[in-house]
Amino acid sequence: MQAILTSNPLSELISSDVYTLLAKHELLSEKGVRDYRIRARFRSLREREVPAYEAIEELRLEYAYLQFDTIRKIVYGLRNRK
């Protein structure tokens, strides 16, 4: 949880004070914040006309513990549906 307090990756959505307060009270999901950052980075890469496959591969370098399909599901919002 300490890593989540170091900076505000949601600065375009909420102020740093609000982010710090939410993190302090453990009201933020680390996974949710990570996924938001991945989606934002993916959008940024695509805006620079990086092909989707290459953008996902670049994200794999940044998040080496995630598989290609996991990142693809995060950026395209694919969920397990029954």
Rosetta blueprint (number, residue, H / E / L):
1 M L
2 Q H
3 A H
4 I H
5 L H
6 T L
7 S L
8 N L
9 P L
10 L L
11 S L
12 E L
13 L L
14 I L
15 S L
16 S H
17 D H
18 V H
19 Y H
20 T H
21 L H
22 L H
23 A H
24 K H
25 H L
26 E L
27 L L
28 L L
29 S L
30 E H
31 K H
32 G H
33 V H
34 R H
35 D H
36 Y H
37 R H
38 I H
39 R H
40 A H
41 R H
42 F H
43 R H
44 S H
45 L H
46 R H
47 E H
48 R L
49 E L
50 V L
51 P L
52 A H
53 Y H
54 E H
55 A H
56 I H
57 E H
58 E H
59 L H
60 R H
61 L H
62 E H
63 Y L
64 A L
65 Y L
66 L L
67 Q L
68 F H
69 D H
70 T H
71 I H
72 R H
73 K H
74 I H
75 V H
76 Y H
77 G L
78 L L
79 R L
80 N L
81 R L
82 K L
